[in-house]
Amino acid sequence: MSASLYIVVKGEDPGFDIFVNGQALARNEDALDKLAESLKVSPLLEFFSADENSMALLLEQGAGSREWADHLPQPQWFAAADGLLTVRTLAAYLGGNPAALGSETQAVLRELSEYERVLHKTALRGLPWHLAVSWR
């Protein structure tokens, strides 16, 4: 089973495509968190919050119970500008250090570019966002 980190923008329809792949980011999450901390920006997982869709998927897959899901805290939302700072800082570093994540660097850079596109549009519209995880 593989994981993917994806962007959730608050509201029914933000007016633009929010699809991001997020599989390379999920595979390299530990290394990226350490890198973010060394670069003095928030790690990507600090923007994580459980949303209804990811919790419903977990329940479908047999993880947890309905009672457990009913007691989860409300989703947290973050300013897109904060996420952009992390994404742009990580991308700038990896662009200048292409061996930093070995063979994964280019895939991570592509996904960071997708994140930047979505977070830029999110920031322009003043919408809050968070990261969620899906398992396939």
MARGU-321066 format. One record per residue: x negated, y negated, z negated of N, C-alpha, C in turn; residue in three letters; residue number from 1. Coordinates in nm, 2 decimals, decimal comma. Atoms other than C-alpha are relative to their C-alpha. Example, Ala and Ser with C-alpha at 12.3 -4.5 7.8 and 13.67 -1.06 7.14 Angstrom:
REM MARGU-321066
+--------+---------+--------+---------+----------+--------+--------+---------+--------+------+-----+
| n.east | n.north |   n.up | ca.east | ca.north |  ca.up | c.east | c.north |   c.up | type | seq |
+--------+---------+--------+---------+----------+--------+--------+---------+--------+------+-----+
|  -0,09 |    0,12 |   0,00 |   -1,23 |     0,45 |  -0,78 |  -0,09 |   -0,12 |   0,00 |  ALA |   1 |
|   0,09 |    0,11 |   0,00 |   -1,37 |     0,11 |  -0,71 |   0,08 |   -0,11 |  -0,08 |  SER |   2 |
+--------+---------+--------+---------+----------+--------+--------+---------+--------+------+-----+
REM end
This chain:
REM MARGU-321066
+--------+---------+--------+---------+----------+--------+--------+---------+--------+------+-----+
| n.east | n.north |   n.up | ca.east | ca.north |  ca.up | c.east | c.north |   c.up | type | seq |
+--------+---------+--------+---------+----------+--------+--------+---------+--------+------+-----+
|  -0,08 |    0,12 |   0,00 |    0,00 |     0,00 |   0,00 |  -0,09 |   -0,12 |   0,00 |  MET |   1 |
|   0,08 |    0,12 |   0,00 |   -0,14 |    -0,34 |   0,09 |   0,08 |   -0,12 |  -0,04 |  SER |   2 |
|  -0,07 |    0,12 |   0,05 |   -0,06 |    -0,68 |  -0,06 |  -0,02 |   -0,11 |   0,10 |  ALA |   3 |
|   0,01 |    0,12 |  -0,08 |   -0,01 |    -1,01 |   0,11 |   0,04 |   -0,12 |  -0,09 |  SER |   4 |
|  -0,04 |    0,13 |   0,07 |   -0,01 |    -1,36 |  -0,05 |   0,07 |   -0,09 |   0,10 |  LEU |   5 |
|  -0,08 |    0,08 |  -0,10 |    0,26 |    -1,57 |   0,11 |   0,05 |   -0,13 |  -0,07 |  TYR |   6 |
|  -0,04 |    0,13 |   0,06 |    0,38 |    -1,93 |   0,06 |   0,16 |    0,00 |   0,00 |  ILE |   7 |
|  -0,14 |    0,03 |   0,02 |    0,73 |    -2,01 |  -0,07 |   0,02 |   -0,15 |  -0,02 |  VAL |   8 |
|  -0,03 |    0,14 |   0,01 |    0,86 |    -2,36 |  -0,02 |   0,14 |   -0,01 |  -0,05 |  VAL |   9 |
|  -0,12 |    0,01 |   0,07 |    1,14 |    -2,47 |  -0,24 |   0,11 |   -0,05 |   0,09 |  LYS |  10 |
|  -0,11 |    0,04 |  -0,08 |    1,48 |    -2,50 |  -0,07 |   0,04 |    0,11 |   0,10 |  GLY |  11 |
|  -0,05 |   -0,10 |  -0,09 |    1,68 |    -2,31 |   0,18 |  -0,08 |    0,00 |   0,13 |  GLU |  12 |
|   0,07 |    0,00 |  -0,13 |    1,51 |    -2,43 |   0,50 |  -0,09 |   -0,13 |   0,00 |  ASP |  13 |
|   0,08 |    0,12 |   0,00 |    1,21 |    -2,67 |   0,49 |  -0,01 |   -0,07 |   0,13 |  PRO |  14 |
|   0,00 |    0,06 |  -0,13 |    1,25 |    -2,74 |   0,86 |  -0,13 |    0,03 |   0,08 |  GLY |  15 |
|   0,11 |   -0,04 |  -0,08 |    0,93 |    -2,57 |   0,98 |  -0,03 |    0,15 |  -0,04 |  PHE |  16 |
|   0,04 |   -0,14 |   0,02 |    0,78 |    -2,22 |   1,00 |  -0,10 |    0,01 |  -0,11 |  ASP |  17 |
|   0,09 |   -0,01 |   0,11 |    0,62 |    -2,12 |   0,67 |  -0,08 |    0,13 |   0,00 |  ILE |  18 |
|   0,07 |   -0,13 |   0,00 |    0,48 |    -1,78 |   0,78 |  -0,15 |   -0,02 |   0,00 |  PHE |  19 |
|   0,14 |   -0,02 |   0,01 |    0,13 |    -1,70 |   0,68 |  -0,03 |    0,14 |  -0,02 |  VAL |  20 |
|   0,03 |   -0,14 |   0,01 |   -0,04 |    -1,37 |   0,69 |  -0,04 |    0,04 |  -0,14 |  ASN |  21 |
|   0,04 |   -0,02 |   0,14 |   -0,22 |    -1,36 |   0,35 |  -0,06 |    0,13 |  -0,04 |  GLY |  22 |
|   0,05 |   -0,13 |   0,03 |   -0,35 |    -1,00 |   0,37 |  -0,15 |   -0,01 |  -0,04 |  GLN |  23 |
|   0,14 |    0,01 |   0,02 |   -0,72 |    -1,10 |   0,39 |  -0,02 |   -0,08 |  -0,13 |  ALA |  24 |
|   0,01 |    0,07 |   0,12 |   -0,67 |    -1,35 |   0,11 |   0,03 |    0,09 |  -0,12 |  LEU |  25 |
|  -0,03 |   -0,09 |   0,11 |   -0,51 |    -1,08 |  -0,11 |  -0,11 |    0,10 |  -0,02 |  ALA |  26 |
|   0,11 |   -0,09 |   0,01 |   -0,79 |    -0,84 |  -0,03 |  -0,12 |   -0,06 |  -0,07 |  ARG |  27 |
|   0,12 |    0,07 |   0,05 |   -1,05 |    -1,10 |  -0,13 |   0,03 |   -0,09 |  -0,12 |  ASN |  28 |
|  -0,05 |    0,09 |   0,11 |   -0,86 |    -1,26 |  -0,42 |  -0,10 |   -0,01 |  -0,11 |  GLU |  29 |
|   0,10 |    0,01 |   0,11 |   -1,12 |    -1,18 |  -0,69 |  -0,12 |   -0,09 |   0,04 |  ASP |  30 |
|   0,11 |    0,08 |  -0,04 |   -1,41 |    -1,32 |  -0,49 |   0,04 |   -0,15 |   0,03 |  ALA |  31 |
|  -0,04 |    0,14 |  -0,03 |   -1,21 |    -1,63 |  -0,38 |   0,03 |   -0,07 |  -0,13 |  LEU |  32 |
|  -0,02 |    0,07 |   0,13 |   -1,11 |    -1,70 |  -0,74 |  -0,13 |   -0,04 |  -0,06 |  ASP |  33 |
|   0,13 |    0,03 |   0,05 |   -1,47 |    -1,69 |  -0,85 |  -0,06 |   -0,12 |   0,08 |  LYS |  34 |
|   0,06 |    0,11 |  -0,08 |   -1,57 |    -1,91 |  -0,56 |   0,07 |   -0,13 |  -0,03 |  LEU |  35 |
|  -0,07 |    0,12 |   0,03 |   -1,29 |    -2,16 |  -0,63 |  -0,05 |   -0,06 |  -0,14 |  ALA |  36 |
|   0,04 |    0,05 |   0,13 |   -1,40 |    -2,18 |  -1,00 |  -0,14 |   -0,07 |   0,02 |  GLU |  37 |
|   0,13 |    0,06 |  -0,01 |   -1,76 |    -2,24 |  -0,89 |   0,00 |   -0,13 |   0,08 |  SER |  38 |
|  -0,02 |    0,13 |  -0,08 |   -1,64 |    -2,52 |  -0,65 |   0,08 |   -0,10 |  -0,07 |  LEU |  39 |
|  -0,07 |    0,09 |   0,08 |   -1,44 |    -2,67 |  -0,93 |   0,14 |   -0,04 |   0,05 |  LYS |  40 |
|  -0,13 |    0,02 |  -0,04 |   -1,10 |    -2,63 |  -0,77 |   0,09 |    0,11 |  -0,06 |  VAL |  41 |
|  -0,09 |   -0,10 |   0,06 |   -0,79 |    -2,43 |  -0,89 |  -0,01 |    0,13 |   0,09 |  SER |  42 |
|  -0,01 |   -0,13 |  -0,08 |   -0,80 |    -2,06 |  -0,78 |   0,14 |    0,01 |   0,06 |  PRO |  43 |
|  -0,13 |   -0,02 |  -0,07 |   -0,53 |    -1,96 |  -0,54 |   0,11 |    0,06 |  -0,09 |  LEU |  44 |
|  -0,10 |   -0,06 |   0,09 |   -0,36 |    -1,74 |  -0,80 |   0,06 |   -0,09 |  -0,11 |  LEU |  45 |
|  -0,07 |    0,10 |   0,10 |   -0,30 |    -2,04 |  -1,03 |   0,12 |   -0,06 |   0,06 |  GLU |  46 |
|  -0,13 |    0,05 |  -0,07 |   -0,03 |    -2,13 |  -0,77 |   0,10 |    0,11 |   0,01 |  PHE |  47 |
|  -0,10 |   -0,11 |  -0,01 |    0,14 |    -1,79 |  -0,81 |   0,12 |   -0,02 |  -0,09 |  PHE |  48 |
|  -0,12 |   -0,01 |   0,09 |    0,49 |    -1,76 |  -0,94 |   0,09 |    0,10 |   0,06 |  SER |  49 |
|  -0,09 |   -0,10 |  -0,05 |    0,73 |    -1,48 |  -0,92 |   0,13 |   -0,06 |   0,06 |  ALA |  50 |
|  -0,12 |    0,05 |  -0,06 |    1,02 |    -1,55 |  -0,69 |   0,10 |    0,12 |   0,01 |  ASP |  51 |
|  -0,11 |   -0,10 |   0,00 |    1,35 |    -1,36 |  -0,65 |  -0,03 |    0,11 |   0,11 |  GLU |  52 |
|   0,03 |   -0,09 |  -0,11 |    1,24 |    -1,20 |  -0,32 |  -0,10 |    0,11 |  -0,04 |  ASN |  53 |
|   0,11 |   -0,09 |   0,04 |    0,92 |    -1,05 |  -0,46 |   0,05 |    0,09 |  -0,11 |  SER |  54 |
|  -0,05 |   -0,08 |   0,11 |    1,10 |    -0,93 |  -0,78 |   0,10 |    0,10 |   0,05 |  MET |  55 |
|  -0,10 |   -0,09 |  -0,06 |    1,38 |    -0,77 |  -0,57 |  -0,08 |    0,12 |   0,07 |  ALA |  56 |
|   0,08 |   -0,11 |  -0,06 |    1,11 |    -0,58 |  -0,37 |  -0,06 |    0,09 |  -0,10 |  LEU |  57 |
|   0,06 |   -0,08 |   0,10 |    0,94 |    -0,46 |  -0,68 |   0,11 |    0,10 |  -0,06 |  LEU |  58 |
|  -0,11 |   -0,08 |   0,06 |    1,28 |    -0,33 |  -0,82 |   0,04 |    0,11 |   0,10 |  LEU |  59 |
|  -0,03 |   -0,10 |  -0,10 |    1,35 |    -0,16 |  -0,49 |  -0,10 |    0,12 |   0,00 |  GLU |  60 |
|   0,10 |   -0,10 |   0,00 |    1,02 |     0,02 |  -0,51 |  -0,02 |    0,07 |  -0,14 |  GLN |  61 |
|   0,00 |   -0,07 |   0,12 |    1,10 |     0,14 |  -0,86 |  -0,09 |   -0,06 |  -0,11 |  GLY |  62 |
|   0,08 |    0,06 |   0,10 |    0,88 |    -0,10 |  -1,06 |   0,09 |   -0,08 |  -0,09 |  ALA |  63 |
|  -0,08 |    0,08 |   0,10 |    1,06 |    -0,23 |  -1,37 |   0,15 |    0,04 |   0,01 |  GLY |  64 |
|  -0,14 |   -0,02 |   0,00 |    1,43 |    -0,24 |  -1,44 |   0,07 |   -0,13 |   0,02 |  SER |  65 |
|  -0,08 |    0,12 |  -0,02 |    1,71 |    -0,48 |  -1,38 |   0,00 |   -0,09 |  -0,13 |  ARG |  66 |
|   0,01 |    0,07 |   0,13 |    1,70 |    -0,58 |  -1,75 |  -0,13 |   -0,08 |  -0,01 |  GLU |  67 |
|   0,13 |    0,06 |   0,00 |    1,33 |    -0,66 |  -1,71 |   0,00 |   -0,12 |   0,09 |  TRP |  68 |
|  -0,01 |    0,10 |  -0,10 |    1,40 |    -0,87 |  -1,40 |   0,09 |   -0,12 |  -0,05 |  ALA |  69 |
|  -0,09 |    0,10 |   0,05 |    1,68 |    -1,06 |  -1,58 |  -0,07 |   -0,09 |  -0,10 |  ASP |  70 |
|   0,07 |    0,08 |   0,11 |    1,43 |    -1,19 |  -1,84 |  -0,13 |   -0,07 |   0,05 |  HIS |  71 |
|   0,11 |    0,07 |  -0,06 |    1,17 |    -1,33 |  -1,60 |   0,01 |   -0,15 |  -0,02 |  LEU |  72 |
|  -0,01 |    0,14 |   0,00 |    1,09 |    -1,70 |  -1,64 |   0,04 |   -0,05 |   0,14 |  PRO |  73 |
|  -0,03 |    0,07 |  -0,13 |    1,21 |    -1,94 |  -1,37 |  -0,13 |   -0,02 |   0,08 |  GLN |  74 |
|   0,12 |    0,02 |  -0,08 |    0,97 |    -1,98 |  -1,08 |  -0,06 |   -0,14 |  -0,03 |  PRO |  75 |
|   0,07 |    0,13 |   0,02 |    0,71 |    -2,25 |  -1,12 |  -0,03 |   -0,06 |   0,14 |  GLN |  76 |
|   0,02 |    0,06 |  -0,13 |    0,66 |    -2,50 |  -0,84 |  -0,12 |   -0,10 |  -0,02 |  TRP |  77 |
|   0,13 |    0,08 |   0,00 |    0,34 |    -2,69 |  -0,75 |   0,00 |   -0,10 |   0,11 |  PHE |  78 |
|   0,01 |    0,10 |  -0,10 |    0,25 |    -3,00 |  -0,55 |  -0,09 |    0,05 |   0,11 |  ALA |  79 |
|   0,08 |   -0,05 |  -0,11 |    0,13 |    -2,92 |  -0,20 |  -0,14 |   -0,06 |   0,01 |  ALA |  80 |
|   0,14 |    0,06 |  -0,01 |   -0,16 |    -3,16 |  -0,23 |  -0,10 |    0,07 |  -0,09 |  ALA |  81 |
|   0,09 |   -0,08 |   0,08 |   -0,30 |    -2,95 |  -0,51 |  -0,05 |    0,13 |   0,07 |  ASP |  82 |
|   0,03 |   -0,12 |  -0,07 |   -0,29 |    -2,64 |  -0,30 |  -0,09 |   -0,03 |   0,12 |  GLY |  83 |
|   0,09 |    0,04 |  -0,11 |   -0,44 |    -2,83 |   0,00 |  -0,14 |   -0,02 |  -0,05 |  LEU |  84 |
|   0,14 |    0,02 |   0,06 |   -0,74 |    -2,93 |  -0,22 |  -0,07 |    0,13 |  -0,01 |  LEU |  85 |
|   0,06 |   -0,14 |   0,02 |   -0,81 |    -2,56 |  -0,30 |  -0,03 |    0,06 |   0,14 |  THR |  86 |
|   0,01 |   -0,06 |  -0,13 |   -0,75 |    -2,44 |   0,06 |  -0,11 |   -0,07 |   0,08 |  VAL |  87 |
|   0,10 |    0,07 |  -0,08 |   -0,96 |    -2,71 |   0,22 |  -0,14 |    0,02 |  -0,06 |  ARG |  88 |
|   0,13 |   -0,02 |   0,06 |   -1,25 |    -2,67 |  -0,03 |  -0,05 |    0,14 |   0,03 |  THR |  89 |
|   0,04 |   -0,14 |  -0,03 |   -1,26 |    -2,29 |   0,02 |  -0,04 |    0,01 |   0,14 |  LEU |  90 |
|   0,03 |   -0,01 |  -0,15 |   -1,25 |    -2,33 |   0,40 |  -0,13 |   -0,07 |   0,03 |  ALA |  91 |
|   0,12 |    0,07 |  -0,03 |   -1,52 |    -2,59 |   0,40 |  -0,12 |    0,08 |  -0,04 |  ALA |  92 |
|   0,11 |   -0,08 |   0,05 |   -1,75 |    -2,37 |   0,19 |  -0,02 |    0,12 |   0,09 |  TYR |  93 |
|   0,01 |   -0,13 |  -0,08 |   -1,68 |    -2,05 |   0,39 |  -0,04 |   -0,03 |   0,14 |  LEU |  94 |
|   0,04 |    0,04 |  -0,13 |   -1,72 |    -2,24 |   0,72 |  -0,15 |   -0,02 |   0,01 |  GLY |  95 |
|   0,14 |    0,03 |   0,00 |   -2,07 |    -2,34 |   0,62 |  -0,08 |    0,12 |  -0,05 |  GLY |  96 |
|   0,07 |   -0,12 |   0,05 |   -2,15 |    -2,00 |   0,47 |   0,07 |    0,13 |   0,05 |  ASN |  97 |
|  -0,07 |   -0,11 |  -0,06 |   -2,02 |    -1,74 |   0,71 |  -0,02 |    0,14 |  -0,05 |  PRO |  98 |
|   0,03 |   -0,13 |   0,05 |   -2,18 |    -1,45 |   0,53 |   0,06 |    0,02 |  -0,15 |  ALA |  99 |
|  -0,04 |    0,00 |   0,14 |   -2,02 |    -1,54 |   0,19 |   0,09 |    0,12 |  -0,04 |  ALA | 100 |
|  -0,09 |   -0,11 |   0,02 |   -1,75 |    -1,27 |   0,22 |  -0,03 |    0,12 |   0,09 |  LEU | 101 |
|   0,03 |   -0,11 |  -0,09 |   -1,93 |    -1,04 |   0,46 |   0,09 |    0,00 |   0,12 |  GLY | 102 |
|  -0,08 |   -0,02 |  -0,12 |   -1,72 |    -0,91 |   0,74 |   0,14 |   -0,06 |  -0,01 |  SER | 103 |
|  -0,14 |    0,05 |   0,02 |   -1,40 |    -1,06 |   0,58 |   0,00 |   -0,15 |   0,02 |  GLU | 104 |
|   0,00 |    0,15 |   0,00 |   -1,51 |    -1,43 |   0,61 |   0,09 |   -0,06 |   0,11 |  THR | 105 |
|  -0,07 |    0,05 |  -0,11 |   -1,36 |    -1,49 |   0,95 |   0,15 |    0,02 |  -0,02 |  GLN | 106 |
|  -0,15 |   -0,03 |   0,02 |   -1,02 |    -1,33 |   0,86 |   0,05 |   -0,09 |  -0,11 |  ALA | 107 |
|  -0,04 |    0,09 |   0,10 |   -1,01 |    -1,53 |   0,54 |   0,01 |   -0,15 |   0,05 |  VAL | 108 |
|   0,00 |    0,13 |  -0,06 |   -1,09 |    -1,85 |   0,73 |   0,13 |   -0,02 |   0,08 |  LEU | 109 |
|  -0,12 |    0,01 |  -0,08 |   -0,81 |    -1,78 |   0,97 |   0,13 |   -0,02 |  -0,09 |  ARG | 110 |
|  -0,12 |    0,02 |   0,09 |   -0,56 |    -1,74 |   0,69 |   0,00 |   -0,13 |  -0,08 |  GLU | 111 |
|   0,00 |    0,13 |   0,06 |   -0,68 |    -2,05 |   0,51 |   0,04 |   -0,11 |   0,09 |  LEU | 112 |
|  -0,05 |    0,10 |  -0,10 |   -0,61 |    -2,24 |   0,83 |   0,15 |    0,01 |   0,01 |  SER | 113 |
|  -0,14 |   -0,01 |   0,00 |   -0,26 |    -2,10 |   0,83 |   0,06 |   -0,07 |  -0,13 |  GLU | 114 |
|  -0,04 |    0,07 |   0,13 |   -0,22 |    -2,21 |   0,46 |  -0,01 |   -0,15 |   0,02 |  TYR | 115 |
|   0,01 |    0,14 |  -0,01 |   -0,35 |    -2,55 |   0,54 |   0,11 |   -0,06 |   0,09 |  GLU | 116 |
|  -0,11 |    0,04 |  -0,09 |   -0,10 |    -2,59 |   0,83 |   0,13 |   -0,01 |  -0,08 |  ARG | 117 |
|  -0,12 |    0,00 |   0,07 |    0,19 |    -2,50 |   0,61 |   0,00 |   -0,10 |  -0,12 |  VAL | 118 |
|   0,01 |    0,09 |   0,12 |    0,08 |    -2,69 |   0,30 |   0,00 |   -0,15 |   0,04 |  LEU | 119 |
|   0,00 |    0,14 |  -0,05 |    0,01 |    -3,00 |   0,51 |   0,15 |   -0,05 |   0,03 |  HIS | 120 |
|  -0,14 |    0,04 |  -0,03 |    0,37 |    -3,00 |   0,64 |   0,09 |   -0,01 |  -0,13 |  LYS | 121 |
|  -0,07 |    0,00 |   0,13 |    0,50 |    -2,92 |   0,29 |  -0,03 |   -0,13 |  -0,07 |  THR | 122 |
|   0,03 |    0,12 |   0,07 |    0,31 |    -3,22 |   0,15 |   0,06 |   -0,12 |   0,07 |  ALA | 123 |
|  -0,06 |    0,11 |  -0,08 |    0,44 |    -3,45 |   0,43 |   0,14 |   -0,02 |  -0,04 |  LEU | 124 |
|  -0,14 |    0,00 |   0,03 |    0,79 |    -3,36 |   0,33 |   0,03 |   -0,01 |  -0,15 |  ARG | 125 |
|  -0,01 |    0,02 |   0,15 |    0,72 |    -3,39 |  -0,05 |   0,07 |    0,12 |  -0,06 |  GLY | 126 |
|  -0,07 |   -0,12 |   0,05 |    0,84 |    -3,03 |  -0,11 |  -0,10 |    0,07 |  -0,09 |  LEU | 127 |
|   0,08 |   -0,09 |   0,08 |    0,71 |    -2,81 |  -0,39 |  -0,01 |    0,14 |   0,05 |  PRO | 128 |
|   0,03 |   -0,13 |  -0,05 |    0,57 |    -2,47 |  -0,33 |  -0,06 |    0,09 |  -0,11 |  TRP | 129 |
|   0,08 |   -0,09 |   0,08 |    0,42 |    -2,16 |  -0,49 |  -0,04 |    0,12 |   0,09 |  HIS | 130 |
|   0,04 |   -0,13 |  -0,06 |    0,25 |    -1,83 |  -0,39 |   0,08 |    0,11 |  -0,06 |  LEU | 131 |
|  -0,06 |   -0,12 |   0,05 |    0,42 |    -1,50 |  -0,41 |  -0,07 |    0,11 |   0,07 |  ALA | 132 |
|   0,07 |   -0,11 |  -0,05 |    0,31 |    -1,15 |  -0,33 |   0,10 |    0,10 |   0,05 |  VAL | 133 |
|  -0,08 |   -0,11 |  -0,05 |    0,46 |    -0,88 |  -0,11 |  -0,09 |    0,12 |   0,02 |  SER | 134 |
|   0,07 |   -0,13 |  -0,02 |    0,36 |    -0,52 |  -0,09 |   0,06 |    0,07 |   0,11 |  TRP | 135 |
|  -0,05 |   -0,07 |  -0,11 |    0,38 |    -0,32 |   0,22 |  -0,06 |    0,14 |   0,00 |  ARG | 136 |
+--------+---------+--------+---------+----------+--------+--------+---------+--------+------+-----+
REM end
